[in-house]
Amino acid sequence: MRRTPERAKRGEVVRISTRGEYGVRAMFDLAMHYGEGPISIKTVAERQDLSEHYLEQLIAALKKAGLVNSVRGAQGGYELALPPEQIKIGDIIRALEGPIAPVECVESDDPDARNCERYEGCAARVLWRKLRDSMIHVLDSTSLRDLCDEAVNLQSERALMYNI
């Protein structure tokens, strides 16, 4: 989660960075084509309208996290390391962004990791913890399969609307 001064001025405080957003898009693309064999970074970048160079960095982090596998050779590329229903969006966000938390003081419940003098008596921290827990719940209960199913539903609705 990143907070930039530019976004804070616009009232956009809690945001997934482009790193997380593009990583989810890339993983979604791999999930939509799961079982078709390895897919090149170039193909994913073109389909998702992403920078190929940036995508290489994201895929490297996702591979390190054990979420994608690479296949070498002329027909090589990348594929999901697990079926889409076993990869949660929270796994992707953590691999690319780090801990899921709206503010630093609730990144960890470890007493040694608290770096705020007001930690013990801070009422706002209760709110931030609830927000963190809600975010974690949504991200960890949504799989890549769920996103694929949603995409199919949206395409069906769009086709229906077009035909009316």
C-alpha positions in Angstrom: 0.0 0.0 0.0 1.4 3.3 -1.0 0.5 6.8 0.0 2.0 9.6 -2.1 1.6 13.3 -1.3 -0.1 13.8 -4.7 -2.7 11.2 -3.9 -3.2 12.3 -0.3 -4.0 15.8 -1.6 -6.8 14.3 -3.7 -8.2 12.4 -0.8 -6.9 9.1 -2.1 -5.1 7.8 1.0 -5.3 4.0 0.9 -4.3 2.6 -2.5 -2.7 -0.4 -4.0 0.3 0.8 -6.1 0.6 0.1 -9.8 2.9 -2.7 -8.7 0.1 -4.5 -7.0 -2.5 -3.6 -9.6 -0.4 -4.6 -12.6 0.6 -7.8 -10.8 -3.0 -8.8 -10.3 -3.7 -8.0 -13.9 -0.8 -10.2 -15.1 -1.8 -13.0 -12.8 -5.4 -12.7 -13.9 -4.2 -13.0 -17.5 -2.3 -16.2 -16.7 -5.3 -17.5 -14.9 -7.6 -16.9 -17.8 -5.3 -19.0 -20.0 -4.5 -21.6 -17.3 -3.8 -25.0 -18.8 -2.9 -23.6 -22.2 0.9 -23.8 -21.6 3.5 -21.2 -20.9 2.7 -17.6 -22.0 5.4 -15.1 -22.9 5.7 -11.8 -21.0 5.3 -10.0 -24.3 1.9 -11.7 -24.8 0.7 -10.8 -21.3 2.0 -7.2 -21.6 0.2 -6.8 -24.9 -3.1 -8.2 -23.7 -3.0 -6.2 -20.5 -1.5 -3.1 -22.0 1.4 -3.1 -19.6 5.1 -2.3 -20.0 7.0 -5.4 -20.8 10.0 -4.2 -18.8 7.9 -3.5 -15.7 6.1 -6.8 -16.1 9.4 -8.6 -16.1 10.2 -7.2 -12.6 6.8 -8.1 -11.3 7.0 -11.7 -12.7 10.4 -12.1 -11.0 8.9 -11.2 -7.6 5.9 -13.4 -8.2 8.2 -16.3 -9.2 10.3 -15.8 -6.1 7.0 -16.0 -4.1 6.2 -19.3 -5.7 3.1 -18.0 -7.5 4.4 -18.5 -11.1 6.7 -20.9 -12.8 9.0 -20.2 -15.8 9.5 -22.5 -18.7 12.6 -22.1 -20.8 12.9 -22.6 -24.5 11.3 -21.5 -27.8 7.8 -22.3 -26.5 8.7 -21.0 -23.0 7.1 -18.4 -20.9 5.3 -18.2 -17.6 2.4 -20.1 -16.0 0.7 -20.2 -12.7 2.4 -22.4 -10.1 -1.0 -23.4 -8.7 -4.5 -23.7 -10.1 -6.3 -20.3 -10.1 -8.6 -21.3 -7.3 -5.6 -21.8 -5.0 -4.0 -18.4 -5.5 -5.6 -15.6 -3.5 -5.4 -12.0 -4.4 -3.9 -11.4 -1.0 -1.0 -13.7 -1.9 -0.2 -11.5 -5.0 -0.5 -8.2 -3.1 1.8 -9.4 -0.3 4.4 -10.7 -2.8 4.5 -7.4 -4.6 3.5 -4.8 -1.9 4.4 -6.3 1.4 2.1 -6.3 4.4 -1.5 -5.4 3.8 -2.2 -2.4 6.1 -3.7 1.1 5.6 -1.1 2.6 8.1 2.2 1.5 9.4 1.2 1.0 13.0 -1.1 -2.0 12.1 1.3 -3.8 9.7 2.1 -6.2 12.5 0.7 -7.2 15.9 4.2 -8.0 17.0 5.1 -5.8 20.0 8.7 -5.4 18.8 7.5 -4.1 15.4 5.5 -1.2 16.8 7.2 2.1 16.1 4.7 4.6 17.5 4.9 6.2 20.9 1.1 6.4 21.1 0.5 2.8 20.2 -1.1 1.6 23.4 -3.6 4.5 23.9 -4.4 5.3 20.3 -8.1 5.0 19.5 -7.6 5.5 15.8 -5.4 2.3 15.8 -8.6 0.3 16.5 -10.2 1.8 13.3 -7.0 1.1 11.3 -6.9 -2.5 12.6 -10.6 -3.1 11.6 -9.9 -1.6 8.1 -6.8 -3.8 7.8 -8.7 -6.9 8.8 -11.5 -6.1 6.3 -9.0 -5.6 3.5 -7.2 -8.9 4.4 -10.5 -10.7 4.5 -11.6 -9.5 1.0 -8.2 -10.1 -0.6 -7.7 -13.5 1.1 -11.2 -14.8 0.2 -10.9 -13.8 -3.4 -9.1 -16.2 -5.8 -7.9 -15.8 -9.3 -10.7 -18.2 -10.2 -13.2 -15.8 -8.7 -11.8 -13.0 -10.9 -12.0 -15.3 -14.0 -15.6 -16.1 -13.2 -16.4 -12.5 -12.8 -14.8 -11.6 -16.1 -16.9 -14.3 -17.9 -20.0 -12.9 -16.2 -19.2 -9.4 -17.3 -18.6 -10.5 -20.8 -21.9 -12.3 -20.9 -23.7 -9.2 -19.5 -22.0 -7.0 -22.1 -23.0 -9.4 -24.9 -26.6 -9.4 -23.7 -26.7 -5.6 -23.5 -25.2 -5.4 -27.1 -27.9 -7.7 -28.4 -30.8 -5.9 -26.9 
